[in-house]
Amino acid sequence: MSRNYKISNQTELHFISFATVYWIDVFTRSAYKDVIVDSLNYCIKYKGLEVYAWCIMLNHIHLIIEVRK
């Protein structure tokens, strides 16, 4: 896990991308994708997360997000 990239200003718009370990195709099953979507919806509803765009690929995820204050 990389510790070099940290979000220092949490009030700005960010492009976040992360992959599974060894780029294994984890998100081929709907159940696994649903966990990600449910988690994002929870953060949107209760944590003030604003999601502008998202893309779930077979082995990685891209997000354009910011936190509403």
N, CA, C and O atoms as a Maestro MAE file, in Angstrom:
{
 s_m_m2io_version
 :::
 2.0.0
}

f_m_ct {
 s_m_title
 :::
 protein
 m_atom[276] {
  # First column is atom index #
  i_m_mmod_type
  r_m_x_coord
  r_m_y_coord
  r_m_z_coord
  i_m_residue_number
  s_m_chain_name
  s_m_pdb_residue_name
  s_m_pdb_atom_name
  i_m_atomic_number
  :::
  1 25 0.841 -1.179 0.000 1 A "MET " " N  " 7
  2 3 0.000 0.000 0.000 1 A "MET " " CA " 6
  3 2 0.885 1.241 0.000 1 A "MET " " C  " 6
  4 15 1.833 1.337 0.779 1 A "MET " " O  " 8
  5 25 0.577 2.167 -0.859 2 A "SER " " N  " 7
  6 3 1.357 3.384 -0.959 2 A "SER " " CA " 6
  7 2 0.973 4.357 0.155 2 A "SER " " C  " 6
  8 15 -0.205 4.568 0.444 2 A "SER " " O  " 8
  9 25 1.970 4.922 0.753 3 A "ARG " " N  " 7
  10 3 1.743 5.950 1.762 3 A "ARG " " CA " 6
  11 2 2.262 7.303 1.272 3 A "ARG " " C  " 6
  12 15 2.291 8.276 2.026 3 A "ARG " " O  " 8
  13 25 2.666 7.354 0.017 4 A "ASN " " N  " 7
  14 3 3.218 8.584 -0.541 4 A "ASN " " CA " 6
  15 2 2.155 9.584 -0.943 4 A "ASN " " C  " 6
  16 15 2.422 10.785 -0.978 4 A "ASN " " O  " 8
  17 25 0.967 9.121 -1.243 5 A "TYR " " N  " 7
  18 3 -0.088 9.995 -1.725 5 A "TYR " " CA " 6
  19 2 -1.129 10.180 -0.635 5 A "TYR " " C  " 6
  20 15 -1.845 9.247 -0.272 5 A "TYR " " O  " 8
  21 25 -1.199 11.389 -0.124 6 A "LYS " " N  " 7
  22 3 -2.164 11.696 0.928 6 A "LYS " " CA " 6
  23 2 -2.982 12.909 0.497 6 A "LYS " " C  " 6
  24 15 -2.475 13.805 -0.177 6 A "LYS " " O  " 8
  25 25 -4.232 12.925 0.890 7 A "ILE " " N  " 7
  26 3 -5.086 14.077 0.619 7 A "ILE " " CA " 6
  27 2 -4.858 15.083 1.734 7 A "ILE " " C  " 6
  28 15 -5.268 14.868 2.874 7 A "ILE " " O  " 8
  29 25 -4.203 16.178 1.397 8 A "SER " " N  " 7
  30 3 -3.898 17.175 2.425 8 A "SER " " CA " 6
  31 2 -5.035 18.178 2.599 8 A "SER " " C  " 6
  32 15 -5.289 18.635 3.714 8 A "SER " " O  " 8
  33 25 -5.719 18.525 1.516 9 A "ASN " " N  " 7
  34 3 -6.835 19.453 1.599 9 A "ASN " " CA " 6
  35 2 -8.107 18.690 1.248 9 A "ASN " " C  " 6
  36 15 -8.366 18.415 0.077 9 A "ASN " " O  " 8
  37 25 -8.885 18.355 2.239 10 A "GLN " " N  " 7
  38 3 -10.069 17.524 2.030 10 A "GLN " " CA " 6
  39 2 -11.271 18.296 1.509 10 A "GLN " " C  " 6
  40 15 -12.334 17.710 1.306 10 A "GLN " " O  " 8
  41 25 -11.129 19.591 1.289 11 A "THR " " N  " 7
  42 3 -12.258 20.380 0.799 11 A "THR " " CA " 6
  43 2 -12.214 20.585 -0.710 11 A "THR " " C  " 6
  44 15 -13.107 21.228 -1.260 11 A "THR " " O  " 8
  45 25 -11.208 20.062 -1.390 12 A "GLU " " N  " 7
  46 3 -11.089 20.223 -2.829 12 A "GLU " " CA " 6
  47 2 -11.549 18.971 -3.572 12 A "GLU " " C  " 6
  48 15 -11.693 17.896 -2.989 12 A "GLU " " O  " 8
  49 25 -11.771 19.138 -4.852 13 A "LEU " " N  " 7
  50 3 -12.140 18.039 -5.725 13 A "LEU " " CA " 6
  51 2 -10.924 17.149 -5.961 13 A "LEU " " C  " 6
  52 15 -9.818 17.647 -6.170 13 A "LEU " " O  " 8
  53 25 -11.131 15.818 -5.927 14 A "HIS " " N  " 7
  54 3 -10.015 14.878 -6.077 14 A "HIS " " CA " 6
  55 2 -10.383 13.760 -7.040 14 A "HIS " " C  " 6
  56 15 -11.523 13.297 -7.092 14 A "HIS " " O  " 8
  57 25 -9.371 13.341 -7.803 15 A "PHE " " N  " 7
  58 3 -9.472 12.134 -8.610 15 A "PHE " " CA " 6
  59 2 -8.767 11.034 -7.836 15 A "PHE " " C  " 6
  60 15 -7.577 11.138 -7.538 15 A "PHE " " O  " 8
  61 25 -9.508 9.977 -7.510 16 A "ILE " " N  " 7
  62 3 -8.971 8.866 -6.730 16 A "ILE " " CA " 6
  63 2 -9.062 7.613 -7.588 16 A "ILE " " C  " 6
  64 15 -10.088 7.355 -8.219 16 A "ILE " " O  " 8
  65 25 -8.005 6.852 -7.606 17 A "SER " " N  " 7
  66 3 -7.986 5.602 -8.342 17 A "SER " " CA " 6
  67 2 -7.278 4.568 -7.483 17 A "SER " " C  " 6
  68 15 -6.210 4.839 -6.935 17 A "SER " " O  " 8
  69 25 -7.863 3.391 -7.365 18 A "PHE " " N  " 7
  70 3 -7.187 2.333 -6.615 18 A "PHE " " CA " 6
  71 2 -7.486 0.985 -7.250 18 A "PHE " " C  " 6
  72 15 -8.509 0.791 -7.907 18 A "PHE " " O  " 8
  73 25 -6.561 0.065 -7.033 19 A "ALA " " N  " 7
  74 3 -6.645 -1.243 -7.662 19 A "ALA " " CA " 6
  75 2 -6.599 -2.337 -6.614 19 A "ALA " " C  " 6
  76 15 -6.189 -2.118 -5.473 19 A "ALA " " O  " 8
  77 25 -7.023 -3.505 -7.023 20 A "THR " " N  " 7
  78 3 -6.954 -4.674 -6.144 20 A "THR " " CA " 6
  79 2 -5.512 -5.180 -6.090 20 A "THR " " C  " 6
  80 15 -4.701 -4.858 -6.958 20 A "THR " " O  " 8
  81 25 -5.210 -5.954 -5.089 21 A "VAL " " N  " 7
  82 3 -3.881 -6.525 -4.945 21 A "VAL " " CA " 6
  83 2 -3.603 -7.443 -6.132 21 A "VAL " " C  " 6
  84 15 -4.427 -8.287 -6.483 21 A "VAL " " O  " 8
  85 25 -2.447 -7.270 -6.737 22 A "TYR " " N  " 7
  86 3 -2.019 -8.036 -7.919 22 A "TYR " " CA " 6
  87 2 -2.971 -7.889 -9.107 22 A "TYR " " C  " 6
  88 15 -2.961 -8.716 -10.020 22 A "TYR " " O  " 8
  89 25 -3.775 -6.859 -9.096 23 A "TRP " " N  " 7
  90 3 -4.714 -6.562 -10.172 23 A "TRP " " CA " 6
  91 2 -5.645 -7.752 -10.469 23 A "TRP " " C  " 6
  92 15 -5.972 -8.022 -11.624 23 A "TRP " " O  " 8
  93 25 -6.055 -8.442 -9.429 24 A "ILE " " N  " 7
  94 3 -6.955 -9.588 -9.580 24 A "ILE " " CA " 6
  95 2 -8.357 -9.083 -9.918 24 A "ILE " " C  " 6
  96 15 -8.819 -8.105 -9.330 24 A "ILE " " O  " 8
  97 25 -9.031 -9.735 -10.850 25 A "ASP " " N  " 7
  98 3 -10.378 -9.338 -11.265 25 A "ASP " " CA " 6
  99 2 -11.397 -9.705 -10.181 25 A "ASP " " C  " 6
  100 15 -11.978 -10.790 -10.193 25 A "ASP " " O  " 8
  101 25 -11.593 -8.791 -9.264 26 A "VAL " " N  " 7
  102 3 -12.503 -9.021 -8.134 26 A "VAL " " CA " 6
  103 2 -13.927 -8.602 -8.480 26 A "VAL " " C  " 6
  104 15 -14.887 -9.249 -8.061 26 A "VAL " " O  " 8
  105 25 -14.062 -7.530 -9.237 27 A "PHE " " N  " 7
  106 3 -15.382 -6.945 -9.443 27 A "PHE " " CA " 6
  107 2 -16.121 -7.556 -10.626 27 A "PHE " " C  " 6
  108 15 -16.881 -6.868 -11.307 27 A "PHE " " O  " 8
  109 25 -15.903 -8.830 -10.870 28 A "THR " " N  " 7
  110 3 -16.655 -9.522 -11.920 28 A "THR " " CA " 6
  111 2 -18.033 -9.938 -11.429 28 A "THR " " C  " 6
  112 15 -18.943 -10.135 -12.235 28 A "THR " " O  " 8
  113 25 -18.197 -10.074 -10.130 29 A "ARG " " N  " 7
  114 3 -19.492 -10.453 -9.552 29 A "ARG " " CA " 6
  115 2 -20.244 -9.221 -9.061 29 A "ARG " " C  " 6
  116 15 -19.659 -8.307 -8.480 29 A "ARG " " O  " 8
  117 25 -21.519 -9.217 -9.300 30 A "SER " " N  " 7
  118 3 -22.347 -8.076 -8.897 30 A "SER " " CA " 6
  119 2 -22.329 -7.855 -7.394 30 A "SER " " C  " 6
  120 15 -22.398 -6.712 -6.942 30 A "SER " " O  " 8
  121 25 -22.240 -8.909 -6.620 31 A "ALA " " N  " 7
  122 3 -22.252 -8.774 -5.160 31 A "ALA " " CA " 6
  123 2 -21.084 -7.920 -4.672 31 A "ALA " " C  " 6
  124 15 -21.234 -7.136 -3.734 31 A "ALA " " O  " 8
  125 25 -19.933 -8.070 -5.299 32 A "TYR " " N  " 7
  126 3 -18.762 -7.296 -4.887 32 A "TYR " " CA " 6
  127 2 -18.876 -5.835 -5.325 32 A "TYR " " C  " 6
  128 15 -18.475 -4.928 -4.596 32 A "TYR " " O  " 8
  129 25 -19.418 -5.618 -6.506 33 A "LYS " " N  " 7
  130 3 -19.652 -4.249 -6.958 33 A "LYS " " CA " 6
  131 2 -20.701 -3.568 -6.081 33 A "LYS " " C  " 6
  132 15 -20.599 -2.376 -5.791 33 A "LYS " " O  " 8
  133 25 -21.701 -4.327 -5.664 34 A "ASP " " N  " 7
  134 3 -22.754 -3.768 -4.815 34 A "ASP " " CA " 6
  135 2 -22.210 -3.283 -3.477 34 A "ASP " " C  " 6
  136 15 -22.700 -2.294 -2.931 34 A "ASP " " O  " 8
  137 25 -21.218 -3.957 -2.953 35 A "VAL " " N  " 7
  138 3 -20.603 -3.519 -1.694 35 A "VAL " " CA " 6
  139 2 -19.985 -2.135 -1.867 35 A "VAL " " C  " 6
  140 15 -20.139 -1.271 -1.004 35 A "VAL " " O  " 8
  141 25 -19.296 -1.926 -2.970 36 A "ILE " " N  " 7
  142 3 -18.684 -0.623 -3.248 36 A "ILE " " CA " 6
  143 2 -19.757 0.443 -3.412 36 A "ILE " " C  " 6
  144 15 -19.654 1.521 -2.826 36 A "ILE " " O  " 8
  145 25 -20.776 0.156 -4.196 37 A "VAL " " N  " 7
  146 3 -21.844 1.127 -4.438 37 A "VAL " " CA " 6
  147 2 -22.596 1.443 -3.151 37 A "VAL " " C  " 6
  148 15 -22.901 2.607 -2.892 37 A "VAL " " O  " 8
  149 25 -22.900 0.445 -2.346 38 A "ASP " " N  " 7
  150 3 -23.572 0.668 -1.058 38 A "ASP " " CA " 6
  151 2 -22.714 1.520 -0.134 38 A "ASP " " C  " 6
  152 15 -23.230 2.391 0.567 38 A "ASP " " O  " 8
  153 25 -21.419 1.277 -0.128 39 A "SER " " N  " 7
  154 3 -20.507 2.067 0.704 39 A "SER " " CA " 6
  155 2 -20.451 3.519 0.240 39 A "SER " " C  " 6
  156 15 -20.452 4.437 1.060 39 A "SER " " O  " 8
  157 25 -20.401 3.722 -1.064 40 A "LEU " " N  " 7
  158 3 -20.412 5.087 -1.592 40 A "LEU " " CA " 6
  159 2 -21.726 5.789 -1.247 40 A "LEU " " C  " 6
  160 15 -21.717 6.951 -0.842 40 A "LEU " " O  " 8
  161 25 -22.845 5.098 -1.404 41 A "ASN " " N  " 7
  162 3 -24.142 5.694 -1.062 41 A "ASN " " CA " 6
  163 2 -24.230 6.046 0.414 41 A "ASN " " C  " 6
  164 15 -24.810 7.072 0.768 41 A "ASN " " O  " 8
  165 25 -23.670 5.220 1.274 42 A "TYR " " N  " 7
  166 3 -23.651 5.523 2.702 42 A "TYR " " CA " 6
  167 2 -22.852 6.802 2.961 42 A "TYR " " C  " 6
  168 15 -23.292 7.681 3.703 42 A "TYR " " O  " 8
  169 25 -21.686 6.893 2.346 43 A "CYS " " N  " 7
  170 3 -20.848 8.076 2.542 43 A "CYS " " CA " 6
  171 2 -21.500 9.326 1.970 43 A "CYS " " C  " 6
  172 15 -21.336 10.415 2.521 43 A "CYS " " O  " 8
  173 25 -22.237 9.185 0.875 44 A "ILE " " N  " 7
  174 3 -22.967 10.313 0.305 44 A "ILE " " CA " 6
  175 2 -24.053 10.780 1.276 44 A "ILE " " C  " 6
  176 15 -24.207 11.976 1.522 44 A "ILE " " O  " 8
  177 25 -24.793 9.833 1.817 45 A "LYS " " N  " 7
  178 3 -25.929 10.166 2.680 45 A "LYS " " CA " 6
  179 2 -25.514 10.667 4.058 45 A "LYS " " C  " 6
  180 15 -26.110 11.613 4.573 45 A "LYS " " O  " 8
  181 25 -24.500 10.046 4.664 46 A "TYR " " N  " 7
  182 3 -24.189 10.336 6.066 46 A "TYR " " CA " 6
  183 2 -22.861 11.053 6.299 46 A "TYR " " C  " 6
  184 15 -22.648 11.602 7.380 46 A "TYR " " O  " 8
  185 25 -21.975 11.062 5.324 47 A "LYS " " N  " 7
  186 3 -20.643 11.627 5.543 47 A "LYS " " CA " 6
  187 2 -20.359 12.875 4.726 47 A "LYS " " C  " 6
  188 15 -19.281 13.457 4.850 47 A "LYS " " O  " 8
  189 25 -21.303 13.300 3.891 48 A "GLY " " N  " 7
  190 3 -21.109 14.515 3.107 48 A "GLY " " CA " 6
  191 2 -20.260 14.327 1.862 48 A "GLY " " C  " 6
  192 15 -19.717 15.298 1.336 48 A "GLY " " O  " 8
  193 25 -20.138 13.107 1.387 49 A "LEU " " N  " 7
  194 3 -19.352 12.856 0.190 49 A "LEU " " CA " 6
  195 2 -20.139 13.268 -1.046 49 A "LEU " " C  " 6
  196 15 -21.318 12.939 -1.183 49 A "LEU " " O  " 8
  197 25 -19.490 13.977 -1.928 50 A "GLU " " N  " 7
  198 3 -20.076 14.355 -3.211 50 A "GLU " " CA " 6
  199 2 -19.328 13.572 -4.286 50 A "GLU " " C  " 6
  200 15 -18.118 13.730 -4.443 50 A "GLU " " O  " 8
  201 25 -20.043 12.735 -5.021 51 A "VAL " " N  " 7
  202 3 -19.434 11.920 -6.065 51 A "VAL " " CA " 6
  203 2 -19.852 12.504 -7.413 51 A "VAL " " C  " 6
  204 15 -21.037 12.524 -7.745 51 A "VAL " " O  " 8
  205 25 -18.884 12.974 -8.178 52 A "TYR " " N  " 7
  206 3 -19.161 13.559 -9.486 52 A "TYR " " CA " 6
  207 2 -19.103 12.520 -10.596 52 A "TYR " " C  " 6
  208 15 -19.858 12.597 -11.565 52 A "TYR " " O  " 8
  209 25 -18.219 11.560 -10.456 53 A "ALA " " N  " 7
  210 3 -18.101 10.492 -11.454 53 A "ALA " " CA " 6
  211 2 -17.446 9.298 -10.784 53 A "ALA " " C  " 6
  212 15 -16.629 9.442 -9.875 53 A "ALA " " O  " 8
  213 25 -17.824 8.113 -11.255 54 A "TRP " " N  " 7
  214 3 -17.204 6.897 -10.740 54 A "TRP " " CA " 6
  215 2 -17.267 5.823 -11.807 54 A "TRP " " C  " 6
  216 15 -18.156 5.807 -12.659 54 A "TRP " " O  " 8
  217 25 -16.298 4.929 -11.735 55 A "CYS " " N  " 7
  218 3 -16.213 3.849 -12.700 55 A "CYS " " CA " 6
  219 2 -15.602 2.639 -12.006 55 A "CYS " " C  " 6
  220 15 -14.482 2.697 -11.498 55 A "CYS " " O  " 8
  221 25 -16.344 1.558 -11.994 56 A "ILE " " N  " 7
  222 3 -15.834 0.312 -11.413 56 A "ILE " " CA " 6
  223 2 -15.424 -0.594 -12.566 56 A "ILE " " C  " 6
  224 15 -16.258 -1.021 -13.364 56 A "ILE " " O  " 8
  225 25 -14.138 -0.879 -12.642 57 A "MET " " N  " 7
  226 3 -13.595 -1.776 -13.658 57 A "MET " " CA " 6
  227 2 -13.451 -3.169 -13.029 57 A "MET " " C  " 6
  228 15 -13.818 -3.351 -11.868 57 A "MET " " O  " 8
  229 25 -12.942 -4.124 -13.749 58 A "LEU " " N  " 7
  230 3 -12.803 -5.480 -13.216 58 A "LEU " " CA " 6
  231 2 -11.853 -5.557 -12.024 58 A "LEU " " C  " 6
  232 15 -12.053 -6.366 -11.119 58 A "LEU " " O  " 8
  233 25 -10.825 -4.720 -12.023 59 A "ASN " " N  " 7
  234 3 -9.820 -4.831 -10.974 59 A "ASN " " CA " 6
  235 2 -9.380 -3.491 -10.395 59 A "ASN " " C  " 6
  236 15 -8.408 -3.429 -9.643 59 A "ASN " " O  " 8
  237 25 -10.080 -2.435 -10.736 60 A "HIS " " N  " 7
  238 3 -9.769 -1.131 -10.150 60 A "HIS " " CA " 6
  239 2 -10.985 -0.208 -10.230 60 A "HIS " " C  " 6
  240 15 -11.965 -0.486 -10.920 60 A "HIS " " O  " 8
  241 25 -10.879 0.901 -9.496 61 A "ILE " " N  " 7
  242 3 -11.989 1.852 -9.383 61 A "ILE " " CA " 6
  243 2 -11.446 3.262 -9.567 61 A "ILE " " C  " 6
  244 15 -10.356 3.581 -9.091 61 A "ILE " " O  " 8
  245 25 -12.216 4.113 -10.267 62 A "HIS " " N  " 7
  246 3 -11.891 5.523 -10.415 62 A "HIS " " CA " 6
  247 2 -13.027 6.335 -9.803 62 A "HIS " " C  " 6
  248 15 -14.200 6.007 -9.980 62 A "HIS " " O  " 8
  249 25 -12.675 7.389 -9.088 63 A "LEU " " N  " 7
  250 3 -13.675 8.267 -8.470 63 A "LEU " " CA " 6
  251 2 -13.253 9.720 -8.651 63 A "LEU " " C  " 6
  252 15 -12.067 10.036 -8.560 63 A "LEU " " O  " 8
  253 25 -14.201 10.595 -8.903 64 A "ILE " " N  " 7
  254 3 -13.997 12.037 -8.801 64 A "ILE " " CA " 6
  255 2 -14.923 12.486 -7.697 64 A "ILE " " C  " 6
  256 15 -16.145 12.439 -7.844 64 A "ILE " " O  " 8
  257 25 -14.342 12.926 -6.582 65 A "ILE " " N  " 7
  258 3 -15.127 13.172 -5.371 65 A "ILE " " CA " 6
  259 2 -14.638 14.433 -4.641 65 A "ILE " " C  " 6
  260 15 -13.545 14.943 -4.887 65 A "ILE " " O  " 8
  261 25 -15.488 14.900 -3.747 66 A "GLU " " N  " 7
  262 3 -15.115 15.919 -2.778 66 A "GLU " " CA " 6
  263 2 -16.036 15.771 -1.569 66 A "GLU " " C  " 6
  264 15 -17.056 15.084 -1.626 66 A "GLU " " O  " 8
  265 25 -15.657 16.424 -0.486 67 A "VAL " " N  " 7
  266 3 -16.448 16.366 0.735 67 A "VAL " " CA " 6
  267 2 -17.164 17.702 0.912 67 A "VAL " " C  " 6
  268 15 -16.532 18.759 0.897 67 A "VAL " " O  " 8
  269 25 -18.471 17.651 1.077 68 A "ARG " " N  " 7
  270 3 -19.250 18.866 1.352 68 A "ARG " " CA " 6
  271 2 -19.086 19.241 2.804 68 A "ARG " " C  " 6
  272 15 -19.152 18.381 3.683 68 A "ARG " " O  " 8
  273 25 -18.878 20.493 3.062 69 A "LYS " " N  " 7
  274 3 -18.765 20.975 4.457 69 A "LYS " " CA " 6
  275 2 -19.989 21.748 4.832 69 A "LYS " " C  " 6
  276 15 -20.090 22.236 5.958 69 A "LYS " " O  " 8
  :::
 }
 m_bond[275] {
  # First column is bond index #
  i_m_from
  i_m_to
  i_m_order
  :::
  1 1 2 1
  2 2 3 1
  3 3 4 2
  4 3 5 1
  5 5 6 1
  6 6 7 1
  7 7 8 2
  8 7 9 1
  9 9 10 1
  10 10 11 1
  11 11 12 2
  12 11 13 1
  13 13 14 1
  14 14 15 1
  15 15 16 2
  16 15 17 1
  17 17 18 1
  18 18 19 1
  19 19 20 2
  20 19 21 1
  21 21 22 1
  22 22 23 1
  23 23 24 2
  24 23 25 1
  25 25 26 1
  26 26 27 1
  27 27 28 2
  28 27 29 1
  29 29 30 1
  30 30 31 1
  31 31 32 2
  32 31 33 1
  33 33 34 1
  34 34 35 1
  35 35 36 2
  36 35 37 1
  37 37 38 1
  38 38 39 1
  39 39 40 2
  40 39 41 1
  41 41 42 1
  42 42 43 1
  43 43 44 2
  44 43 45 1
  45 45 46 1
  46 46 47 1
  47 47 48 2
  48 47 49 1
  49 49 50 1
  50 50 51 1
  51 51 52 2
  52 51 53 1
  53 53 54 1
  54 54 55 1
  55 55 56 2
  56 55 57 1
  57 57 58 1
  58 58 59 1
  59 59 60 2
  60 59 61 1
  61 61 62 1
  62 62 63 1
  63 63 64 2
  64 63 65 1
  65 65 66 1
  66 66 67 1
  67 67 68 2
  68 67 69 1
  69 69 70 1
  70 70 71 1
  71 71 72 2
  72 71 73 1
  73 73 74 1
  74 74 75 1
  75 75 76 2
  76 75 77 1
  77 77 78 1
  78 78 79 1
  79 79 80 2
  80 79 81 1
  81 81 82 1
  82 82 83 1
  83 83 84 2
  84 83 85 1
  85 85 86 1
  86 86 87 1
  87 87 88 2
  88 87 89 1
  89 89 90 1
  90 90 91 1
  91 91 92 2
  92 91 93 1
  93 93 94 1
  94 94 95 1
  95 95 96 2
  96 95 97 1
  97 97 98 1
  98 98 99 1
  99 99 100 2
  100 99 101 1
  101 101 102 1
  102 102 103 1
  103 103 104 2
  104 103 105 1
  105 105 106 1
  106 106 107 1
  107 107 108 2
  108 107 109 1
  109 109 110 1
  110 110 111 1
  111 111 112 2
  112 111 113 1
  113 113 114 1
  114 114 115 1
  115 115 116 2
  116 115 117 1
  117 117 118 1
  118 118 119 1
  119 119 120 2
  120 119 121 1
  121 121 122 1
  122 122 123 1
  123 123 124 2
  124 123 125 1
  125 125 126 1
  126 126 127 1
  127 127 128 2
  128 127 129 1
  129 129 130 1
  130 130 131 1
  131 131 132 2
  132 131 133 1
  133 133 134 1
  134 134 135 1
  135 135 136 2
  136 135 137 1
  137 137 138 1
  138 138 139 1
  139 139 140 2
  140 139 141 1
  141 141 142 1
  142 142 143 1
  143 143 144 2
  144 143 145 1
  145 145 146 1
  146 146 147 1
  147 147 148 2
  148 147 149 1
  149 149 150 1
  150 150 151 1
  151 151 152 2
  152 151 153 1
  153 153 154 1
  154 154 155 1
  155 155 156 2
  156 155 157 1
  157 157 158 1
  158 158 159 1
  159 159 160 2
  160 159 161 1
  161 161 162 1
  162 162 163 1
  163 163 164 2
  164 163 165 1
  165 165 166 1
  166 166 167 1
  167 167 168 2
  168 167 169 1
  169 169 170 1
  170 170 171 1
  171 171 172 2
  172 171 173 1
  173 173 174 1
  174 174 175 1
  175 175 176 2
  176 175 177 1
  177 177 178 1
  178 178 179 1
  179 179 180 2
  180 179 181 1
  181 181 182 1
  182 182 183 1
  183 183 184 2
  184 183 185 1
  185 185 186 1
  186 186 187 1
  187 187 188 2
  188 187 189 1
  189 189 190 1
  190 190 191 1
  191 191 192 2
  192 191 193 1
  193 193 194 1
  194 194 195 1
  195 195 196 2
  196 195 197 1
  197 197 198 1
  198 198 199 1
  199 199 200 2
  200 199 201 1
  201 201 202 1
  202 202 203 1
  203 203 204 2
  204 203 205 1
  205 205 206 1
  206 206 207 1
  207 207 208 2
  208 207 209 1
  209 209 210 1
  210 210 211 1
  211 211 212 2
  212 211 213 1
  213 213 214 1
  214 214 215 1
  215 215 216 2
  216 215 217 1
  217 217 218 1
  218 218 219 1
  219 219 220 2
  220 219 221 1
  221 221 222 1
  222 222 223 1
  223 223 224 2
  224 223 225 1
  225 225 226 1
  226 226 227 1
  227 227 228 2
  228 227 229 1
  229 229 230 1
  230 230 231 1
  231 231 232 2
  232 231 233 1
  233 233 234 1
  234 234 235 1
  235 235 236 2
  236 235 237 1
  237 237 238 1
  238 238 239 1
  239 239 240 2
  240 239 241 1
  241 241 242 1
  242 242 243 1
  243 243 244 2
  244 243 245 1
  245 245 246 1
  246 246 247 1
  247 247 248 2
  248 247 249 1
  249 249 250 1
  250 250 251 1
  251 251 252 2
  252 251 253 1
  253 253 254 1
  254 254 255 1
  255 255 256 2
  256 255 257 1
  257 257 258 1
  258 258 259 1
  259 259 260 2
  260 259 261 1
  261 261 262 1
  262 262 263 1
  263 263 264 2
  264 263 265 1
  265 265 266 1
  266 266 267 1
  267 267 268 2
  268 267 269 1
  269 269 270 1
  270 270 271 1
  271 271 272 2
  272 271 273 1
  273 273 274 1
  274 274 275 1
  275 275 276 2
  :::
 }
}
